[in-house]
Amino acid sequence: MIRLTLTSSGRQYDLSLPAAEEQLEQAKRALDVEDFSQAGITAVKFSSPHLASLLPLDAAAAGNGPADDVGSPGLMRKSVVCMLAANR
């Protein structure tokens, strides 16, 4: 499982993936966005440490800002938006 902290316009929402359609819609309402591309990912947590090695988390390679303890939430944004879109 992946747990994301999403932010938009000063609002914050924690979303666990995979998520049901209703949870995704609730997150968008809470963030006041029409699409997840309008939100930023400020934190990424994994239920199992080995998951971090399966996803691209190299902030330096992408130039998407500073990395935190699991990598770069900025770099994860595109991958996660694709995952959310594929979940539909």
Contacts in CASP RR format, 6 or more apart in sequence:
PFRMAT RR
TARGET T0000
AUTHOR 0000-0000-0000
METHOD contacts of the structure
MODEL  1
MIRLTLTSSGRQYDLSLPAAEEQLEQAKRALDVEDFSQAGITAVKFSSPH
LASLLPLDAAAAGNGPADDVGSPGLMRKSVVCMLAANR
1 16 0 8 1.000
1 17 0 8 1.000
1 18 0 8 1.000
1 46 0 8 1.000
1 47 0 8 1.000
2 16 0 8 1.000
2 17 0 8 1.000
2 44 0 8 1.000
2 45 0 8 1.000
2 46 0 8 1.000
2 47 0 8 1.000
2 51 0 8 1.000
2 80 0 8 1.000
3 14 0 8 1.000
3 15 0 8 1.000
3 16 0 8 1.000
3 17 0 8 1.000
3 44 0 8 1.000
3 45 0 8 1.000
3 46 0 8 1.000
3 47 0 8 1.000
4 14 0 8 1.000
4 15 0 8 1.000
4 16 0 8 1.000
4 17 0 8 1.000
4 41 0 8 1.000
4 43 0 8 1.000
4 44 0 8 1.000
4 73 0 8 1.000
4 76 0 8 1.000
4 80 0 8 1.000
5 12 0 8 1.000
5 13 0 8 1.000
5 14 0 8 1.000
5 41 0 8 1.000
5 42 0 8 1.000
5 43 0 8 1.000
5 44 0 8 1.000
5 73 0 8 1.000
6 12 0 8 1.000
6 13 0 8 1.000
6 14 0 8 1.000
6 15 0 8 1.000
6 27 0 8 1.000
6 31 0 8 1.000
6 36 0 8 1.000
6 39 0 8 1.000
6 40 0 8 1.000
6 41 0 8 1.000
6 42 0 8 1.000
7 13 0 8 1.000
7 31 0 8 1.000
7 39 0 8 1.000
7 40 0 8 1.000
7 41 0 8 1.000
7 42 0 8 1.000
8 31 0 8 1.000
8 32 0 8 1.000
8 33 0 8 1.000
8 38 0 8 1.000
8 39 0 8 1.000
8 40 0 8 1.000
9 31 0 8 1.000
9 32 0 8 1.000
11 30 0 8 1.000
11 31 0 8 1.000
11 32 0 8 1.000
12 42 0 8 1.000
13 27 0 8 1.000
13 30 0 8 1.000
13 31 0 8 1.000
15 23 0 8 1.000
15 24 0 8 1.000
15 27 0 8 1.000
16 23 0 8 1.000
17 80 0 8 1.000
17 83 0 8 1.000
17 84 0 8 1.000
17 87 0 8 1.000
18 87 0 8 1.000
19 27 0 8 1.000
19 84 0 8 1.000
19 87 0 8 1.000
21 87 0 8 1.000
21 88 0 8 1.000
24 36 0 8 1.000
24 84 0 8 1.000
24 87 0 8 1.000
24 88 0 8 1.000
27 36 0 8 1.000
28 34 0 8 1.000
28 35 0 8 1.000
28 36 0 8 1.000
31 38 0 8 1.000
31 39 0 8 1.000
33 39 0 8 1.000
36 80 0 8 1.000
36 81 0 8 1.000
36 84 0 8 1.000
36 85 0 8 1.000
37 81 0 8 1.000
40 73 0 8 1.000
40 74 0 8 1.000
40 77 0 8 1.000
41 73 0 8 1.000
41 74 0 8 1.000
41 76 0 8 1.000
41 77 0 8 1.000
41 80 0 8 1.000
42 73 0 8 1.000
43 68 0 8 1.000
43 73 0 8 1.000
44 57 0 8 1.000
44 68 0 8 1.000
44 70 0 8 1.000
44 71 0 8 1.000
44 73 0 8 1.000
44 76 0 8 1.000
45 70 0 8 1.000
46 52 0 8 1.000
46 70 0 8 1.000
52 70 0 8 1.000
52 71 0 8 1.000
55 76 0 8 1.000
55 79 0 8 1.000
56 62 0 8 1.000
56 75 0 8 1.000
56 76 0 8 1.000
56 79 0 8 1.000
57 67 0 8 1.000
57 70 0 8 1.000
57 71 0 8 1.000
57 72 0 8 1.000
57 75 0 8 1.000
57 76 0 8 1.000
58 67 0 8 1.000
58 71 0 8 1.000
58 72 0 8 1.000
58 75 0 8 1.000
59 65 0 8 1.000
59 66 0 8 1.000
59 67 0 8 1.000
59 71 0 8 1.000
59 72 0 8 1.000
59 74 0 8 1.000
59 75 0 8 1.000
60 67 0 8 1.000
61 75 0 8 1.000
62 72 0 8 1.000
62 74 0 8 1.000
62 75 0 8 1.000
63 72 0 8 1.000
63 75 0 8 1.000
64 72 0 8 1.000
64 74 0 8 1.000
64 75 0 8 1.000
64 77 0 8 1.000
65 72 0 8 1.000
65 74 0 8 1.000
66 72 0 8 1.000
END
